[in-house]
């Protein structure tokens, strides 16, 4: 069986063969769109990605392992996955954080506006590129770091090395080496939810001990040679639309696009359906300020029935974030909403529990608020 690896994003596509640079650039620039331009000609983005995959794979393959940025949204991964299925009978998808590496090695993926840190234990956290101090503080000196970046790493690598961290800059072959150097006896099957097949066949890939999306967990706070503490609730990075948020890894993710209220993502506890985190997002209007957002919220809440939305605070602090807060009261549940501004994005985190049981969701709520950020 012929098995190939194709790496996609954030700035290039790598496979056994080279895809045309113009098509790769157009595909990556337009990955969230329906159409993109090749020269002066509009082309469907789905068609662009089919050609990119065909070129990168060198034609058809039995099995294709597709490796995508950890922080890419599910819609981006789905788009390139659909293209990959046109050239391979079996397709498996890994995030870059899931690529096998040494047990003490963390991974740093550097994007244009933020950095994603994947710890050896499997936790995933996002940092703004300007938050170098916060990022460096998260990495103990006993940890080695692979820096995966489409551009120079400069100041960040220097800061880590000064702290005694062993820094390696990923070369174009590090993904394939991580897979190929995994001993055969450690091979595991790609989780079914992450695997697709045109023939219904089972696919076993030499991918080491994979960290599935449900297993990206734990915390990564340590100094010097201290062991990082284990948090009560394993968390993972959820990227939805333009927002990235740390959410409980083992809770159910539901997307609500109809019915009352805004379109949102609900992350629901497997132990209690009344315990959940809600996430909504919207773009700010040009020149819209924090005060403008607070005033629009105040007006909107006043239009609702009395007693449903209460305790509005236009200026508050929660989990080290400046937020606007209010409480939504329903017969069987309360949702405390925290609205924050990042770049040109308005993000709302709703923390749901039974009436009088706010503590049931406090830990995951604080971590969601602290981590919420615009990703692109």
N, C-alpha and C positions, 0 to 999 in steps of 0.2 A: 504494500500500500504506500502511495506517495503522500507524505505529510509535509506541508510547508507552513512557514510562519510569516504573517504580514503584520507589520506595526503601522498603526494609523494615528496621526496627530501627535502633538498639537500643531506642528509646523511642517511635517513632511509625511511621506509614506515610504516604508521600506519593505521590500520583499525579495524573493530570488532574482527578480528582474526589476528594472527601473521604469516607472511610469513617467509619462511626459510631464515635465515641470509645469507647463501652463495649465494642464488639466488638474494636476494635484493642487496647485494654488487656487484655481477656481472652485474645486470641490471643497477645500477646507474653508475658504472665505464664504462660500454659500451654503454650508452644511445645514443651516437652520432655515434655508429658503426653499422655494419651489423652483425658481429659475436662477441661473447664473450666466455669466458671459464668457464665451470662448472667442477671443478676438472681439469682434463687434456682433457676434451671433448669440442670441439667447438660446440656452440649452437647458433642458430639465436636469436638475441636480441629481436625481436618481439615475439618469443616463450617464452623467459624468462619473458617478461613483462605480457604476458597472464597468465602464471602460478602465478606470483606475485599477480596479481589482483584477480585471482580466490581464492588464499589462503587468501589474506587480507580481501576479501569480505565474505569469508565463503561460497562460492558457488554462486548461482544466486541471483539477487536482482531486484526488480521493478525499483527503482530509486537510482542512485549513484551520490553523489556529490564529485568530484575530486578536491583536493586543491593542487596547485603546487607553487613553489617559484615564486615570482613576476618577478625575473630577468631571468627566464628560457626562452630560445628561443622558437619560435612557433613550430619548428620541434620537440623539446623535449616534449612539451605539446601535440602535435599531436600524438606522439608515445605512450604515456601513455594513452591518450584518446582513441585511437584505441583499446588498450588492455582492457580498462574499458568497452567498448561497447560489448565485448564478454561475459560479465558476468551480464550486466544490460540492461533492456529494454530502460531506459532513463538515459542519462549521462549529467550532467552539470559540467562545469569547472570554478573554481575560482582561480585567483592568490591570494597569501596570503594577499596582500594589500587590497583585496576586501572583506576579512572576516569582518563581522560587529564588531565594537568595539565602545567604548565610544567616543563621539564627540570631546573630547579634547586629545585623545590619539594617539600618533604617533607609528609607527612600525619600528623597526630596524631589518633587516635580515642580518645576518653575514655569509658570504661565506668565502672561503679559502683566496681569494686575495682582496676582496672588501666588502663594506657594502652598502646595499640599504635602504634608508630612505623614508618612506611613511608618509606624513604629515596628520594631521586630515582633511585638506581641500582636500586631494587626490593627491597632487603632489608627484612625485616619482623621487628621485635623487640617483645617484651612487657615492660612494667615495672609493678611495683606502684605504686599512686597515691602512696604515701608516698616512693618513690624518686626525688624530683624532682632531686636532685643528679646521680644516675646518668643520668637522662634528658637533662638539660641538657648534660651532658658529651658526649653522643653527637651533638649537633647543632652543626656548625660555623657560624661567623658568616656565611659566604658563602651559607648556605642560607636560603631562605624557607620558612615553615611555614604550612600551613592547619590550623587546629584545628577538628575536627569533633566537636561535643559536644552532647548534649541539655540541658546545663545550663551555667551560667557557668563560665569558664575561669580567672578570677581570678589566683591566685598563679603558676600555671604560665606563663601568657602574660606576666605582668610579669617573671618571671625570665628568660625568653627574650629579651624586648625589652631588658632591661638588658645582656644579653650581645651585643646588636647584631643579633639575629635578626629578620628582617622577619616579623611575625606577622599573619595574617589569620584572623578567625573565620568559618567557613563559614556562608553563609546558606542558606535552604531551596532555592535554585535552583542551587547550585554544581555539583551533579552534572549536571544537564541542560545547563548552560553548557559544562562540560568536553566533553560529547559533541557538542553542536551547533556549538561553535566550532572543532572539529577540521576542517581543510580537507578537502574531498572527496577530494583526491588521496592523502590519508594513510589513507583508510578501509581497514580490514583485516577479514577474516572472523573472526568469533568462533570460537575453537578448537572442533573437533567435540566434544571431551569435555565442553565447557561449554555445548553447545547442544542443544536438544530441539525436535522438530517433530512435529506431528500428521499432517503430510502428506508428510514426507520431503523437504521443500524445503530448499534451501540458503539460509542467511540471511547477508546482509552488513549490518553495522551500522557507522555512522560513530562508531567507538569509538576512533579513534586507534591508537597502537601499544600494544596490550594487553600487560600483564604476566601471562602465564598462570601457573597455580600452579607449573608446573615451572620457570618462569623467574624466580620471586621469589628473588633471589640477592644475593650480595655482602655486604660489611660496611659499617658506618656509624660508624666511629670516626675523628674528626678534631677538631683544635683550631684555632681562628682560621681562616686561609685555607689550611691544609694540605690536600692531596688525600687522601681516605680510601684506605687500603691495600686491595688486592684480596685476599681470603682464598683459600686453596688450594681449598676446597670450597664452592660456592654453597649457601646454606642457605635454608630457608623455615620459616614458623611453621606447625606442625601442631597443630590443636585437636581433641582426641579426648575425648569425655565431658567431664570436668571439668578436664582437664589441657591446658596449652599447652606445647609444646616445640619448639625449633629443631632441624630435622632436615635432612639433605642433600636439596637440591631435586630432584636427578636420580636418586635411589635409588628403588627400587620399594617401595611401601607395601602390606603384606599384613596382614590382620586374622585372627588365630587365635582361634577361639572353641570349639574342640573338641580332644580329645587330651590328653596329659599337660601339667601345668603350668597356670598361671593364664591366663585370657583376656588377650590382649596384642596390641599392634601391633608388627609387625616391619618395619624399614626396611632393605632389603637392597641392598648395593652391586651395580651392574650389571657390575662387573669381576671380582668374586670372591664367590660365594655364601656363603663362610665368613665374610665381613665384614658385620656387621649391627649395628643398634641395636634393642633390645627395650624396650618401654614398657608397664608395667602400673600400675594405680591401684586404690585402694580407700579407702573412707571410714573415718575413725577412729571407734571407739566413743566414746560420751560420756565425757569426762574421761580418755581414753586419752592417756598421755604418751609422750614420746620414749623414756624408759626402758622403758615397757611394750612399745612396739613392738620395741625391741631384744631384750627378753627373749622375746617371742613368736617372733621370728625365730630366736633361739638354740635354742629348744625344737623348732621345726619342722625346722631343719637337723640336729639330733641324731637325728631319726627317719629320716633318709635313709640309704642305704647308705654305708658307710665310703669315704672318698676322693672322693666326688662333690662335696660342698660343703665347701670348706676356706677357711682364712685369714679367718675371720670377725672383723671389728673393729666393736664396738658404737659406737665414737666415732672418726670420721675426718674429714678435710677433703679435698675434691676440687673443683677449679674454683671455689674460694671458697665452697663450700657445705658445711654440716655434713651428713655422711652416715654411714650404716652400710654396710659393704662386706663382700662375700664372693665367692669364686670358685666357679663351677660348671665342673667338669671332665668333658668327654665325650671319646670316643676321637678324634674328628676336629675338635673345636673347644673353646675355653674361652670362658666368658662371665663377665666381672667385673661384679657387680651393685652398684649404688649406690642406697641407699634414703634418701629424704629426706622431710621433713614440711613441708607448707605449709598453713597454716590447718587445716582438718579433713580434709585429704587426705594419704594416704600414696602417694608416687610412687616407682616403682622403674625405674631406667634400667639396662639390661643391655648391655654392650659386648662384642660377639662377634668373635673372630678365631681363626685356626688356633693350635694350641698354641705358645707361645713367640713369638707375633707380635702382642702387645698394641699395639705402636706403629702397626700398620696402621689402628687405629680410634681412636687417642688424640685426634686433633684434633676429629673430629665428636663423640666421646664427651664431651670437656670442654665443648664448646659446648652440647650437649644438657643436661648436668647444670647448667651455669651458668644456662640459660634456663628450666628446668622450673619451672612455677608453676601453682597452682590459678587457674582463670579464672572460675568461677561455682559 
